[in-house]
Amino acid sequence: MELTQSPGTLSLSPGERATLSCRASQSLSSYLAWYQQKPGQAPRLLIYGATSRATGIPDRFSGSESGTDFTLSISRLEPEDFAVYYCQHYGTSPGFGQGTKLEIK
Amino acid sequence: EVQLVESGGGLVEPYRSLRLSCAASGFIFDDYAMHWVRQVPGQGLEWVSGISWNSGTIGYADSVKGRFTISRDNGKNTLYLQMNSLRAEDTALYYCTKGKTFASYSGAFDIWGQGTMVTVSS
């Protein structure tokens, strides 16, 4: 099972909306999570079950799914949101996408 | 405070062994699956291995199968990763992480340690 994230790099300004994509090679039954990782830090869980926000995650982060296509949206970018984002499937043999770097334009 | 603290990393020669440990605190350790995830500096995340709450389900990435062994001691709230026949490509930061879902092997990873670095080099 493979996850393909796009784009590889996304350049946006604070206040703009970000849309990150993750495509699965087969059905995941919503076993899809999103993580944020900042330099020098461990990943942080943002979204699980494709659409549920983890504890303490601001509501500007949202997840959606359509078949094998998954999307992480950030409605209004804050300076602290610029980071690398990974999608993950967490079935019996978990795996991660290659990541999308969200950088300041 | 929920916390995972890894230890045991370091510099090791190829073909040698190393055992990583992860001390858990702040939650009921034996209620949750645990996993190891590694990351080569500057690169992406790779799931390495996972173990269910009761050690009844264990999984490995193909890249480490037959060389690495995951285990847990629920009495000591500690997760382990025994790494044998180490290769240069095993060089990475190894994270210990907790499964989110009670008594289920399948779940997102909601708590992460800060990682322990393993460098395999002669």
Interface residues (C-beta under 8 A of the other chain):
Chain A: Y31 A33 Y35 Q37 A42 P43 R44 L45 Y48 G49 A54 T55 Y86 Q88 Y90 G91 T92 S93 P94 G95 F96 G97 Q98 G99
Chain B: H35 V37 G44 L45 E46 W47 G50 T57 G59 A61 Y95 K100 Y105 S106 G107 A108 F109 D110 W112 G113 Q114 G115
